[in-house]
């Protein structure tokens, strides 16, 4: 098997609660379902089903002002259980995944909400939209920023892995679909593009909306980044070289 160098891991991001601010990491364990603990919890509307049951920042941008962090784990952490989390509120207050936190989010809507915790031992996907891992490249982010004409925070796209490419080729990740990428011991299968929605129009810092960012993706049919599934688990570090199997 021939492997070609693509670049290196520039950023690792994990989102322990769907639609809350996540955490930047220097290293992460890749479990069978993706980054350990990634989107292992979600706020839902139990009266709805499927994707529609998720209550997210699309409905309440204030959710992005809450930051969720996973409890520290060791290398022997059980990938079939979810570590505890800590949530930091908008004023720096510490919260837990409990009724107090739910009441905060409940105050933003008339819908009746509930907290949902996934079980990695029985569920193949956590609270992700489509696949295990979301990947973007620095070249694509730079190209979109230039097209948009404004400073672009890549966190708007909620990627798990940002790859700094050796060759500055925007949207090169589209050529990876159907192929496997290797990062240390980890192997990921790139499967499809990621269709974008109004969530990217929300500035994660100011919570202000700017619909022009979504319009800037018109030429890409509103796709940005690629989804990958886990073929082989392992540990990924920032700075790790990334290869594609040809």
Backbone bond lengths (Angstrom), bond angles and torsions (degrees), N, CA, C in turn:
res aa  C-N    CA-C-N  psi(-1)  N-CA   C-N-CA  omega(-1)  CA-C   N-CA-C  phi
1 X - - - 1.465 - - 1.524 109.31 -
2 X 1.321 116.11 126.52 1.450 121.16 177.63 1.521 110.34 -90.86
3 X 1.316 115.67 136.49 1.460 120.74 178.28 1.525 109.13 -121.98
4 X 1.324 115.07 134.39 1.454 121.85 -179.69 1.519 109.50 -112.76
5 X 1.327 116.79 134.64 1.463 120.97 -179.85 1.526 110.45 -70.03
6 X 1.322 116.07 133.39 1.461 122.11 177.07 1.521 112.38 -103.90
7 X 1.331 116.05 -36.78 1.457 121.08 -174.79 1.508 109.69 159.87
8 X 1.322 116.79 -143.37 1.460 120.51 179.53 1.524 110.67 -144.70
9 X 1.336 114.66 162.39 1.462 120.19 178.81 1.530 109.39 -73.07
10 X 1.325 116.13 116.49 1.465 121.08 179.85 1.524 111.66 -90.49
11 X 1.336 116.41 -39.35 1.464 120.67 -177.58 1.523 110.28 -144.37
12 X 1.333 114.59 145.96 1.462 122.15 173.18 1.526 107.08 -123.89
13 X 1.321 116.58 127.12 1.462 121.09 -179.14 1.527 109.58 -128.97
14 X 1.321 115.68 135.50 1.461 121.09 177.51 1.526 108.81 -126.83
15 X 1.329 116.08 143.96 1.458 122.57 -177.46 1.532 108.49 -124.85
16 X 1.334 117.73 87.61 1.470 120.43 -175.87 1.528 114.08 -58.51
17 X 1.341 116.77 -27.55 1.466 121.06 175.69 1.523 108.17 -123.70
18 X 1.298 116.53 128.46 1.461 121.05 179.88 1.521 110.38 -56.74
19 X 1.326 115.93 126.70 1.465 125.13 174.61 1.523 115.06 77.61
20 X 1.336 117.95 3.56 1.459 120.36 168.70 1.526 108.35 -94.08
21 X 1.333 116.08 162.38 1.459 119.19 173.07 1.522 108.76 -58.92
22 X 1.324 116.30 141.49 1.455 120.66 -179.08 1.511 112.46 -100.62
23 X 1.327 115.06 -158.73 1.460 121.02 -177.70 1.524 110.11 -131.42
24 X 1.341 115.09 142.56 1.457 121.67 175.32 1.519 108.70 -89.98
25 X 1.327 116.39 136.38 1.456 121.81 -173.74 1.518 111.42 -126.07
26 X 1.324 115.43 152.45 1.460 121.22 172.05 1.522 111.28 -90.02
27 X 1.323 116.04 -23.91 1.460 120.87 177.43 1.517 108.71 -153.27
28 X 1.327 115.65 156.92 1.460 119.54 179.96 1.517 109.58 -155.03
29 X 1.316 114.68 144.57 1.457 120.36 173.52 1.525 108.52 -84.20
30 X 1.318 115.77 134.22 1.457 121.04 175.43 1.519 107.92 -98.17
31 X 1.329 115.40 113.39 1.463 121.68 178.58 1.527 109.28 -90.58
32 X 1.312 116.10 -178.48 1.466 119.98 -178.50 1.523 112.25 -64.55
33 X 1.339 117.37 -20.91 1.460 121.50 -177.46 1.523 113.06 -105.27
34 X 1.339 117.90 3.29 1.455 121.21 -177.74 1.518 110.98 126.14
35 X 1.342 117.78 -154.32 1.457 120.62 177.68 1.524 109.32 -62.14
36 X 1.326 116.61 135.10 1.457 120.94 -178.33 1.528 110.28 -53.17
37 X 1.330 116.74 120.91 1.459 121.58 177.64 1.508 115.82 81.82
38 X 1.331 117.81 -1.96 1.462 120.10 -176.10 1.524 111.29 -67.68
39 X 1.325 115.57 124.49 1.463 122.68 179.07 1.530 111.74 50.13
40 X 1.315 114.26 39.46 1.461 119.84 178.04 1.512 113.26 -78.87
41 X 1.319 116.25 -6.40 1.464 121.68 179.39 1.525 109.09 -138.27
42 X 1.319 115.57 150.39 1.462 120.34 -179.39 1.521 109.92 -152.35
43 X 1.326 115.02 151.45 1.462 121.17 170.81 1.525 106.69 -91.51
44 X 1.326 116.48 129.34 1.462 119.60 -174.93 1.529 111.65 -130.08
45 X 1.322 113.77 162.41 1.457 122.23 168.13 1.526 105.89 -103.29
46 X 1.323 118.49 103.58 1.467 120.98 -174.21 1.524 114.02 -64.68
47 X 1.329 117.51 -11.58 1.460 120.25 178.38 1.526 111.88 -80.83
48 X 1.334 116.51 -9.66 1.461 120.57 -178.51 1.527 110.05 -111.72
49 X 1.332 115.43 170.09 1.454 120.46 -178.10 1.520 110.75 -127.92
50 X 1.342 114.90 162.50 1.452 120.57 175.93 1.514 112.67 61.64
51 X 1.333 115.16 -148.13 1.458 120.22 -178.04 1.524 111.52 -62.74
52 X 1.319 117.53 -30.23 1.469 121.33 -176.70 1.526 112.94 -64.95
53 X 1.319 117.23 -17.77 1.464 118.32 -176.69 1.524 112.50 -77.16
54 X 1.326 117.83 -17.17 1.463 120.11 -179.37 1.522 110.90 -70.44
55 X 1.325 116.10 131.90 1.463 121.90 171.65 1.522 106.20 -102.76
56 X 1.333 116.66 116.78 1.459 120.88 -170.45 1.523 111.54 -130.44
57 X 1.317 114.72 -175.07 1.458 120.81 178.28 1.520 112.43 -66.24
58 X 1.306 117.78 -14.05 1.464 118.98 172.21 1.524 110.20 -60.88
59 X 1.328 115.91 -39.26 1.465 121.05 178.81 1.527 111.97 -87.90
60 X 1.324 116.60 -33.59 1.469 121.11 -177.11 1.528 109.09 -139.87
61 X 1.334 117.99 89.66 1.464 120.72 179.90 1.526 113.38 -55.27
62 X 1.341 117.22 -22.38 1.470 120.61 -179.99 1.531 112.20 -59.19
63 X 1.320 117.18 -21.44 1.464 119.74 179.95 1.523 111.63 -59.59
64 X 1.336 116.66 -29.40 1.460 120.34 -179.15 1.523 112.56 -71.42
65 X 1.325 117.43 -9.34 1.470 120.45 177.84 1.524 111.86 -89.67
66 X 1.328 116.71 1.54 1.465 122.56 174.31 1.524 108.23 -106.05
67 X 1.319 116.40 130.52 1.466 121.20 -177.13 1.527 110.22 -109.85
68 X 1.318 116.48 127.29 1.464 121.78 179.38 1.524 110.14 -107.21
69 X 1.327 115.44 133.74 1.468 121.70 -179.52 1.520 108.29 -129.82
70 X 1.311 115.67 135.10 1.462 121.25 178.94 1.518 110.13 -79.71
71 X 1.326 116.65 143.38 1.466 120.26 174.35 1.518 109.24 -60.46
72 X 1.314 116.38 145.69 1.463 120.25 -179.83 1.518 109.81 -61.77
73 X 1.330 115.11 138.81 1.460 121.04 179.11 1.512 109.43 -124.38
74 X 1.328 115.73 158.64 1.459 119.08 175.85 1.521 109.34 -97.43
75 X 1.307 116.26 177.54 1.456 121.32 -176.02 1.520 112.01 -64.65
76 X 1.343 116.67 -19.21 1.461 120.49 -178.67 1.532 112.02 -97.06
77 X 1.334 117.24 16.59 1.460 120.35 -179.54 1.527 110.28 -57.68
78 X 1.312 116.12 137.96 1.459 121.63 -178.73 1.530 109.33 -75.33
79 X 1.336 118.15 115.14 1.465 119.80 -178.81 1.524 113.35 -69.82
80 X 1.344 116.95 -7.60 1.460 120.51 -179.02 1.529 112.59 -95.23
81 X 1.326 116.81 4.01 1.459 121.31 174.12 1.523 109.14 -129.49
82 X 1.319 116.24 156.59 1.457 120.73 179.61 1.522 110.66 -99.87
83 X 1.330 118.21 127.06 1.465 120.17 173.69 1.529 110.52 -64.43
84 X 1.321 116.20 160.21 1.459 121.22 176.19 1.524 110.09 -67.13
85 X 1.323 115.58 163.34 1.458 120.38 177.05 1.521 110.08 -129.65
86 X 1.331 114.48 159.15 1.458 122.48 170.75 1.521 107.50 -121.71
87 X 1.318 116.53 138.55 1.462 121.83 179.71 1.523 108.84 -116.01
88 X 1.316 116.12 131.85 1.461 121.57 175.55 1.520 108.55 -105.86
89 X 1.324 116.50 125.86 1.454 121.49 -177.08 1.518 113.06 -81.69
90 X 1.328 117.48 177.38 1.467 122.60 -176.60 1.520 114.37 -58.62
91 X 1.330 117.58 -28.56 1.464 121.16 -179.38 1.524 112.10 -99.98
92 X 1.322 117.03 12.93 1.457 120.94 179.57 1.510 114.11 86.93
93 X 1.326 117.49 5.10 1.460 121.23 -179.75 1.530 110.37 -74.98
94 X 1.328 115.74 147.99 1.461 121.57 -179.50 1.522 110.39 -93.48
95 X 1.322 115.12 129.61 1.460 121.79 -179.68 1.521 109.55 -126.81
96 X 1.309 115.32 165.08 1.459 121.56 175.77 1.522 109.15 -119.97
97 X 1.310 115.22 169.98 1.466 121.48 177.58 1.526 107.99 -79.83
98 X 1.332 115.16 81.61 1.463 119.40 -174.10 1.528 110.33 -152.26
99 X 1.315 116.14 -169.60 1.460 121.23 -175.55 1.526 112.59 -63.85
100 X 1.317 117.01 -31.55 1.469 118.84 178.53 1.522 110.54 -63.29
101 X 1.337 115.56 -45.18 1.465 118.80 177.41 1.528 110.56 -63.65
102 X 1.323 116.62 -43.75 1.465 119.99 179.83 1.523 111.00 -58.00
103 X 1.326 117.04 -40.87 1.468 119.75 -179.28 1.525 111.01 -63.66
104 X 1.330 116.73 -32.67 1.466 120.22 176.62 1.536 109.96 -61.92
105 X 1.322 115.68 -50.34 1.461 120.14 -177.72 1.526 110.46 -69.55
106 X 1.327 116.28 -35.81 1.458 120.85 179.01 1.527 111.59 -59.60
107 X 1.328 116.57 -29.88 1.466 120.36 -177.51 1.528 112.77 -68.20
108 X 1.338 117.22 -12.61 1.459 120.85 -178.86 1.525 113.08 -91.02
109 X 1.335 117.47 0.09 1.459 119.51 -174.97 1.527 111.30 -154.30
110 X 1.324 114.97 160.95 1.464 120.75 173.43 1.527 111.44 -90.33
111 X 1.341 116.39 -9.18 1.460 119.72 177.77 1.529 109.95 -67.97
112 X 1.318 116.53 150.35 1.460 120.90 173.88 1.522 108.19 -88.42
113 X 1.320 116.27 118.47 1.457 121.62 -172.90 1.520 111.80 -109.06
114 X 1.322 114.75 165.85 1.459 121.64 176.63 1.522 108.57 -146.98
115 X 1.327 115.54 159.22 1.460 121.32 174.81 1.520 108.71 -94.34
116 X 1.327 115.90 135.22 1.464 120.15 178.60 1.522 109.36 -123.26
117 X 1.320 115.81 129.03 1.464 122.25 175.84 1.522 108.42 -113.68
118 X 1.314 115.79 126.66 1.462 120.45 -178.25 1.522 111.11 -78.99
119 X 1.317 115.50 158.89 1.462 122.66 177.58 1.525 108.45 -115.12
120 X 1.337 117.88 101.81 1.466 120.04 -177.97 1.523 113.81 -61.33
121 X 1.326 116.82 -18.77 1.465 119.80 -179.27 1.524 111.82 -75.02
122 X 1.335 117.02 -22.65 1.467 119.56 -175.08 1.522 113.87 -124.90
123 X 1.341 118.15 -13.38 1.458 120.70 -176.92 1.525 110.18 -113.95
124 X 1.336 116.30 127.87 1.462 121.17 -176.28 1.521 112.19 -73.20
125 X 1.336 116.71 -30.12 1.454 121.75 178.87 1.517 109.53 -123.43
126 X 1.319 115.42 141.26 1.451 119.93 173.68 1.539 107.70 -85.70
127 X 1.315 117.41 -145.85 1.455 120.49 -177.91 1.513 113.07 -84.07
128 X 1.329 116.87 37.64 1.463 121.04 177.85 1.521 108.85 -87.23
129 X 1.328 115.84 160.81 1.458 119.24 -177.24 1.523 112.26 -79.13
130 X 1.339 116.98 -30.87 1.453 117.54 -172.09 1.523 114.49 -148.34
131 X 1.330 117.60 -52.68 1.461 121.31 -174.55 1.529 110.12 -134.07
132 X 1.332 115.74 178.78 1.462 121.40 -172.99 1.527 114.34 -67.46
133 X 1.345 116.98 -45.04 1.465 121.42 -169.59 1.527 109.40 -133.41
134 X 1.337 116.15 135.17 1.463 121.56 177.90 1.527 109.10 -107.65
135 X 1.327 115.95 128.57 1.463 122.35 -173.42 1.523 110.20 -123.34
136 X 1.339 116.36 136.24 1.461 121.87 170.83 1.525 108.25 -130.69
137 X 1.325 116.02 166.11 1.463 120.32 177.03 1.521 110.37 -115.91
138 X 1.324 115.08 154.25 1.464 119.58 178.33 1.522 111.19 -65.72
139 X 1.333 116.92 -33.38 1.463 120.30 -178.90 1.526 111.17 -65.79
140 X 1.326 116.52 -39.15 1.466 120.16 178.82 1.524 110.88 -68.18
141 X 1.328 116.50 -40.13 1.464 120.06 177.97 1.526 111.13 -62.49
142 X 1.328 116.53 -42.61 1.464 120.12 179.66 1.526 111.26 -65.70
143 X 1.326 116.27 -39.89 1.464 120.00 179.96 1.524 111.08 -65.52
144 X 1.332 116.39 -41.50 1.462 119.71 179.78 1.524 110.75 -68.73
145 X 1.325 117.11 -37.90 1.464 120.10 177.48 1.526 110.53 -60.84
146 X 1.326 115.83 -42.02 1.465 119.75 179.12 1.521 110.60 -64.57
147 X 1.310 116.81 -42.32 1.463 120.77 -179.94 1.525 111.24 -67.09
148 X 1.316 116.52 -40.49 1.463 121.74 -178.98 1.522 111.28 -70.35
149 X 1.329 116.51 -35.54 1.451 121.20 178.88 1.511 114.84 83.67
150 X 1.347 116.18 13.86 1.458 121.23 179.13 1.524 109.16 -136.66
151 X 1.337 116.52 159.64 1.454 119.90 177.81 1.523 109.54 -63.99
152 X 1.321 115.75 130.65 1.461 120.95 -173.88 1.522 110.73 -114.95
153 X 1.317 116.00 121.35 1.462 122.12 174.27 1.525 107.62 -90.65
154 X 1.334 116.36 116.37 1.454 120.56 -176.64 1.511 114.41 -61.21
155 X 1.336 117.32 -18.32 1.462 120.71 179.54 1.532 111.24 -64.17
156 X 1.328 117.15 -21.20 1.465 119.50 175.67 1.535 111.32 -52.86
157 X 1.338 116.13 -30.95 1.466 120.85 -175.85 1.523 112.41 -92.12
158 X 1.309 117.03 -3.25 1.464 123.59 176.35 1.535 112.62 49.49
159 X 1.338 116.30 50.69 1.466 118.63 178.16 1.520 110.97 -77.01
160 X 1.318 116.23 156.38 1.460 121.08 170.40 1.521 110.84 -88.00
161 X 1.323 115.88 -42.29 1.462 121.11 -177.99 1.520 109.56 -127.45
162 X 1.326 116.04 129.45 1.461 121.64 170.95 1.517 107.50 -110.34
163 X 1.323 116.26 123.56 1.459 121.47 -176.82 1.521 109.45 -103.86
164 X 1.334 116.22 126.96 1.458 122.03 172.47 1.524 107.19 -86.28
165 X 1.318 116.72 112.40 1.456 121.37 -173.98 1.522 112.04 -79.43
166 X 1.333 115.62 145.61 1.465 120.30 174.02 1.524 110.29 -66.82
167 X 1.326 116.15 -38.19 1.458 121.94 177.19 1.525 108.53 -107.69
168 X 1.312 115.76 127.74 1.465 121.34 -173.82 1.530 110.28 -78.46
169 X 1.339 115.45 71.09 1.466 121.57 -176.10 1.526 109.95 -112.85
170 X 1.336 118.35 105.89 1.465 120.20 179.45 1.526 112.08 -59.65
171 X 1.313 115.20 139.91 1.465 123.65 176.83 1.528 112.99 61.66
172 X 1.332 115.82 24.79 1.466 119.83 175.47 1.520 111.08 -62.24
173 X 1.338 117.02 -25.58 1.463 120.37 -177.77 1.528 112.92 -63.50
174 X 1.321 117.16 -19.00 1.465 119.17 176.84 1.522 111.23 -65.80
175 X 1.333 116.02 -25.85 1.467 120.38 179.02 1.523 111.85 -78.19
176 X 1.324 117.28 -8.92 1.469 120.04 -179.32 1.520 112.33 -86.84
177 X 1.309 117.43 -13.30 1.467 120.28 -176.02 1.527 110.13 -59.60
178 X 1.332 115.09 130.40 1.456 121.00 -177.20 1.513 113.57 89.89
179 X 1.337 116.34 -0.34 1.460 120.85 -178.89 1.530 110.13 -119.00
180 X 1.326 115.10 169.21 1.456 121.05 179.21 1.521 110.18 -108.22
181 X 1.340 115.52 139.88 1.458 120.00 173.53 1.523 108.72 -112.55
182 X 1.328 115.25 144.77 1.456 122.89 -175.72 1.520 108.69 -116.22
183 X 1.332 115.69 128.33 1.463 122.66 178.31 1.516 106.49 -133.42
184 X 1.322 117.79 102.38 1.461 120.24 -172.63 1.513 109.57 59.60
185 X 1.342 116.28 -128.64 1.464 120.72 177.82 1.527 112.55 -83.34
186 X 1.316 116.98 -9.69 1.462 121.44 -175.02 1.526 111.27 -83.49
187 X 1.323 115.39 138.67 1.465 120.94 175.21 1.526 108.28 -125.57
188 X 1.332 116.08 128.69 1.463 122.29 179.20 1.524 109.79 -121.31
189 X 1.314 115.86 140.61 1.465 122.13 176.11 1.520 108.59 -100.82
190 X 1.338 116.75 117.52 1.462 120.66 179.62 1.528 108.30 -81.78
191 X 1.325 116.42 124.07 1.463 120.36 -169.40 1.524 115.87 -113.36
192 X 1.317 118.00 -37.74 1.466 118.53 -173.12 1.522 111.16 -163.01
193 X 1.336 114.78 166.81 1.459 121.02 174.47 1.528 110.25 -79.18
194 X 1.318 115.43 161.59 1.467 121.18 179.30 1.525 109.64 -106.11
195 X 1.320 115.55 117.88 1.466 121.36 177.57 1.532 109.05 -79.11
196 X 1.327 116.08 133.85 1.457 120.74 -174.77 1.525 112.49 -100.58
197 X 1.345 114.39 154.76 1.462 121.15 -178.44 1.529 108.85 -130.18
198 X 1.315 116.17 -168.91 1.465 121.05 -175.22 1.527 112.95 -66.77
199 X 1.320 118.32 -12.36 1.462 119.72 -179.19 1.522 111.67 -58.30
200 X 1.339 117.38 -34.71 1.468 119.69 -177.82 1.520 111.85 -70.36
201 X 1.329 117.73 -14.34 1.463 119.90 -179.56 1.523 112.31 -79.87
202 X 1.329 117.33 -7.54 1.466 121.72 -178.89 1.524 109.84 -92.06
203 X 1.315 116.95 120.47 1.461 121.04 175.71 1.526 108.23 -67.91
204 X 1.341 118.59 121.42 1.467 119.86 -176.03 1.519 113.95 -67.27
205 X 1.326 117.51 -15.67 1.464 120.72 179.37 1.528 112.11 -93.94
206 X 1.327 116.46 -50.73 1.468 120.32 -176.77 1.527 112.90 -91.08
207 X 1.328 117.09 -17.86 1.470 124.98 -175.83 1.526 112.36 68.20
208 X 1.328 117.24 9.50 1.459 120.84 177.18 1.525 110.02 -78.84
209 X 1.338 115.65 148.80 1.460 121.08 -178.94 1.527 110.86 -99.84
210 X 1.330 115.38 141.14 1.460 121.78 176.47 1.525 107.90 -138.75
211 X 1.330 117.69 94.70 1.465 121.42 -176.76 1.521 114.18 -61.17
212 X 1.328 117.38 -16.21 1.461 119.69 -176.47 1.526 112.53 -65.49
213 X 1.339 118.19 -22.58 1.464 119.18 178.79 1.522 110.52 -67.38
214 X 1.313 117.17 -42.93 1.466 119.56 178.37 1.528 110.21 -64.43
215 X 1.320 117.03 -37.78 1.463 120.55 178.07 1.527 111.19 -63.98
216 X 1.338 116.61 -30.97 1.467 120.27 179.42 1.522 112.38 -66.24
217 X 1.336 116.56 -16.03 1.463 120.74 178.58 1.524 112.56 -93.99
218 X 1.318 117.16 10.01 1.464 120.34 -178.41 1.521 111.42 -56.90
219 X 1.329 116.98 -43.07 1.468 120.33 -178.69 1.521 112.23 -64.27
220 X 1.328 116.90 -22.01 1.466 121.48 178.48 1.532 111.16 -98.84
221 X 1.335 116.45 14.21 1.471 121.26 -177.56 1.526 111.63 56.08
222 X 1.337 115.20 30.56 1.466 123.77 176.77 1.535 113.12 69.41
223 X 1.326 117.07 20.26 1.466 121.34 174.32 1.526 109.35 -96.84
224 X 1.337 115.39 145.11 1.465 119.91 173.49 1.520 108.48 -158.46
225 X 1.338 116.45 123.04 1.453 121.32 -177.74 1.517 111.37 86.71
226 X 1.327 115.01 171.31 1.467 120.55 -179.03 1.523 110.20 -132.77
227 X 1.324 114.59 150.59 1.458 122.12 176.19 1.525 110.00 -96.17
228 X 1.338 115.42 142.76 1.460 120.89 176.71 1.522 109.89 -134.11
229 X 1.315 115.79 151.62 1.462 121.85 174.74 1.521 109.11 -109.18
230 X 1.315 115.83 159.38 1.465 121.25 -176.54 1.527 109.73 -86.20
231 X 1.328 115.09 123.15 1.466 121.79 174.70 1.520 109.98 -97.07
232 X 1.331 115.26 -42.50 1.464 121.12 179.78 1.517 108.83 -139.61
233 X 1.323 116.89 128.51 1.462 121.29 -179.40 1.526 110.85 -76.17
234 X 1.322 115.59 164.11 1.458 121.01 179.93 1.512 109.84 174.59
235 X 1.315 116.31 -160.84 1.460 122.21 177.93 1.517 108.80 -123.47
236 X 1.324 116.29 134.64 1.456 121.96 -179.97 1.522 108.94 -114.95
237 X 1.330 115.79 137.06 1.462 123.10 178.77 1.529 108.89 -118.79
238 X 1.329 116.85 149.49 1.458 118.93 170.16 1.524 107.81 -62.53
239 X 1.310 116.02 140.61 1.456 121.06 -176.81 1.515 113.87 91.55
240 X 1.334 117.15 -10.59 1.466 119.82 177.79 1.528 110.17 -61.81
241 X 1.334 117.56 136.29 1.463 119.46 173.45 1.523 110.95 -68.82
242 X 1.316 115.56 147.59 1.465 122.20 -179.56 1.521 108.32 -117.85
243 X 1.331 115.45 131.72 1.462 121.21 -179.54 1.520 109.49 -124.53
244 X 1.323 115.44 153.21 1.456 120.57 173.73 1.517 108.56 -116.90
245 X 1.318 115.77 136.35 1.462 121.03 -179.72 1.526 108.93 -85.33
246 X 1.304 115.93 125.20 1.474 121.37 -179.36 1.529 110.38 -98.07
